[in-house]
Amino acid sequence: MASSSSLLDLKKYDVFISFRGDDTRVGFTSHLHAAIKRSHFETYIDYRITKGNHVWSELVEAIKDSTLFLVVFSENYVSSTWCLNELVEIMKCHKNEQVVIPVFYQIEPSHVRKQTGSY
């Protein structure tokens, strides 16, 4: 069986960013994405989706083909079925030792942990 580090080396994307577009696309997430790209990391963000393709299958493929995940929790993240479905797929990958980093944008971590407020 191959070691997990050798499996991670074969991934297409270094970072997959999961976020609620209405909350963070303009401003925070676009700046985060630009900073990561400047550091020469291959980053998947939803505007890479090819028009005409089946969107969900392309997202799942990108998730499976990523090494690290940044999940930008914002006020309306959980009101999006797309975001929640992405998070489920990301957590499946986390079970395979891929890294998930939560980012809390204008919400308290306790809102997510205790499922309060919009959570």
N, C-alpha and C positions, 0 to 999 in steps of 0.2 A: 504494500500500500504506500502511495506517495505521501510525503509529509505535507502538512497544510501550507507551509511556506512555499513549497515548489508549486502547489496548485494556485496560490495567489499570484505568483509571478506570471501566470499565463492569462490573466484577465486583460480585457481590452481597455477598460476604464480604471483609472486610479480612484476617482471620486464620483459618486452619484449623489446629486442634491435633490432631496424631496422637500417640496415647499408648496404653500398655498399661494398661487399666483396673484390673486386679488390683494392679498395682504402684503406680500414682500417682493414681487417680481421687480417693480421699478424701485430702485433704491437699494435696499439691503442685499437681496439675493443677487442682483446683477453685479453689485460691487464685490460680493463674496466670490462669485464665479470668476470675475476678472482677476482678482487677486490670486486665486488658485491657478488660473491659466498662466499668469505671469511667472509663477513658480515652476512652470513646465510640467504640470500634472495634467494628464488626459482626463477631462471632466465631462460627465454626461449631465445634461440639463434638458428639460423637455422641449426646448425649441430645436433640438437636433432631430426630432421626429420627422421622418420623411412623409410629406403629404401623399395621401393615397394608400398608405400602408395601414394595416390594422393597428391602431394606436396601442391598445392594451398589450398585444403580443410583443410589440416592439419595446414597450416599457419593461415588461417582464424579462425579456432577453437582455436588456441593458442592465437591469438590476442583477441578474445572475452573472453578468460579465463585468461586475465592478468589485473592487477590492475594499473600498471604504465608503461608508454612507454618512452624509450629513443630513439630518432630519431637522428642518427649521420649523419648530413648533411656534405657531402664531395664534392669534385669537380665533381665527376661523379655520384653522388646519383641520380640525375634526369634523367640521360641517361639510367637508368634501369627501364624497365616496371614493373619488380617485385617490386622494391622499391616504385615506385609511386602507384602501386596497394595496397601494404601494408599500405602506408600512407593514402590512401582513407579509408581503413578499420579501421585504428587507429583513424582517425578523426571522424568516425561514433561512436566509443566508447567514444571519448572525449565529444560528445554531451550528453552522459550519466554520465558525471562528472568524468570520469576516467582521470587521470593526464597524460599529454604529456609534456615531457621536451626535448627541442631541444638542441643538442650538435653540435657545429660548429667546424669541424675538417679541419684546414688549409684553411678555407674560412671565409669571413666576413659575419656576420649576414645580413648586408645590401644587399648582393648578393641574398639571399633568399627572403628577404622582397621586394626588388625592381625588382627582377627577372633579374639580370644583370649577366655578366660573363657567366659561364656555365649554369646558371639558366634562 
